[in-house]
Amino acid sequence: MRAVTAVDIPDDRKPDYRKAKWIQWITIAYLVSVAIVLYFVLGSSQAMRAAWLEDMLSIIPSVSWVIATPIAWRKPDGNFPYGYHRAVGIAYLASALPLLGLGLYLIIEAAMKLFQATHPSMGTMVILGEPVWIGWPALLALAYSAIPSVILGRLKLPLARRLHDKPLIADAKMRKADWLTAGAAGIGVIGIGFGIWWLDAAAALLIGLDVLRDGFAQTSRSIGDLADRRPTTAEGGEDDLPERLRDWLCRLSWVENADVRMREAGHVLYGEGFVVPKDEGDLIRRINDAADEALGLDWRVAEFTITPVASLSVVEGRSDGASEPARAARDRHRSRPGR
Amino acid sequence: MLAACSDFPKDPQATTQRAVGGVVRVGLSENPPWTDVDPEPGGVEVELIRRYAEAIGARAEWQYGAANDLLAKLEHFELDIVAAGLTADTPWKGRIATTLPYLTADTDGDGTRERHVLAVPPGENGWLVRLDKFLHTHQQEALLLLSEALQ
């Protein structure tokens, strides 16, 4: 049993990582400023409150990313022989869970305001010595909470894809969708301006539903990652790397049959190959060479152990504990022509 | 631009429409020097409301009572303004709306400056903004009225 090979960020992706770190710090500073600006123009609008709380909570993913990513790339040590890559998944879960709570809270609060027919008050704010209806600065503040946010999201997304960083992708997508929250809150404010008191709570309800949906999707995805679901692509689609590795093993001259199982830990992948050798000559050297070569197939493979077995039925029950879709994908793969 | 926004925001309960050129229903709770009910309505707030009513061509109609009862009525749109020497940190804040401070001063000698406000029904934002603008331009008068009342 070899100790885990330490995986480092590939050299060609290091600039992406540095850029992502910069953007995350800018994001944190910007979100704090948005929270402060929004606070001064809340009035008693429920939609504005929802936008404000959502904004404050959306600081968490960036903060946890900044904390967790340097930890995740630490070298394995005696205490953590598999390395620290799980830090990413833990940070992801930590930023997904609060969304669930906030979504529920916003929905309940908005529903109560609708039910009690609470009329939101938005009075006056003195700007440069002139009294102005607070709705106007509120709309400006909402624009400030949306436009830079969308730009930051668009900047983050390609970096996140190259770094195969799921929390960062989720964060970037949420940022890109920020104009929805701001737009809904804006409709709430304009509704108040036209004297349609319920439009405000209705907008807050929509924001709450959107936050809940987001929280649900991200929580289930992050739990799946922590619970050793088979590898997915950065976008959450199916990754066929286990199948490719298995086919590659099967094509080796000394291999009769092979199967592979893999799991994901943050940025990297761990896997095991079970091999039925044609003959047992020179087996140790062959296995070592194959395992080394496997690491070179994809930068994300941190460890690949190869175990010789007499027949695959020994591991079938386990390695084929792969989900139904995974098995279907494998069958598709097997039936591909040209193999 | 500003002219176009003059009837924005609007009132869900049409308070402005009813009060302008008509009657302003004012709840009055005794709290000198801000409000007095004996022998007749007087005090800083009463004087300000009188001038405001005049400015919108309306007549003020006074209802006496305890501040809590009046604010509960205000919450259900049965009054248009409550004058009770309230400050901006009133615990009623979530249930009614308060105006901009018409006067900010340390009036009870505890070293912090109280922000004195009037109360209006919740969500009647057109009415609230109109009264806010009036109070904002009459801050000097409020100070004068206070110094007269204290003499």
Chai-1 contact restraints between the chains, C-beta under 6 A:
chainA,res_idxA,chainB,res_idxB,connection_type,confidence,min_distance_angstrom,max_distance_angstrom,comment,restraint_id
A,H119,B,P12,contact,1.0,0.0,6.0,A-B,restraint_1
A,H119,B,P122,contact,1.0,0.0,6.0,A-B,restraint_2
A,H119,B,G123,contact,1.0,0.0,6.0,A-B,restraint_3
A,P120,B,G123,contact,1.0,0.0,6.0,A-B,restraint_4
A,S121,B,A97,contact,1.0,0.0,6.0,A-B,restraint_5
A,S121,B,P122,contact,1.0,0.0,6.0,A-B,restraint_6
A,S121,B,G123,contact,1.0,0.0,6.0,A-B,restraint_7
A,M122,B,N125,contact,1.0,0.0,6.0,A-B,restraint_8
A,G123,B,L128,contact,1.0,0.0,6.0,A-B,restraint_9
A,G123,B,D132,contact,1.0,0.0,6.0,A-B,restraint_10
A,T124,B,L100,contact,1.0,0.0,6.0,A-B,restraint_11
A,T124,B,V129,contact,1.0,0.0,6.0,A-B,restraint_12
A,T124,B,D132,contact,1.0,0.0,6.0,A-B,restraint_13
A,P131,B,D132,contact,1.0,0.0,6.0,A-B,restraint_14
A,P131,B,K133,contact,1.0,0.0,6.0,A-B,restraint_15
A,P131,B,H136,contact,1.0,0.0,6.0,A-B,restraint_16
A,W133,B,P9,contact,1.0,0.0,6.0,A-B,restraint_17
A,W133,B,V129,contact,1.0,0.0,6.0,A-B,restraint_18
A,G193,B,F8,contact,1.0,0.0,6.0,A-B,restraint_19
A,G193,B,P9,contact,1.0,0.0,6.0,A-B,restraint_20
A,F194,B,K10,contact,1.0,0.0,6.0,A-B,restraint_21
A,G195,B,K10,contact,1.0,0.0,6.0,A-B,restraint_22
A,G195,B,D11,contact,1.0,0.0,6.0,A-B,restraint_23
A,G195,B,P12,contact,1.0,0.0,6.0,A-B,restraint_24
A,W197,B,P12,contact,1.0,0.0,6.0,A-B,restraint_25
A,W197,B,G123,contact,1.0,0.0,6.0,A-B,restraint_26
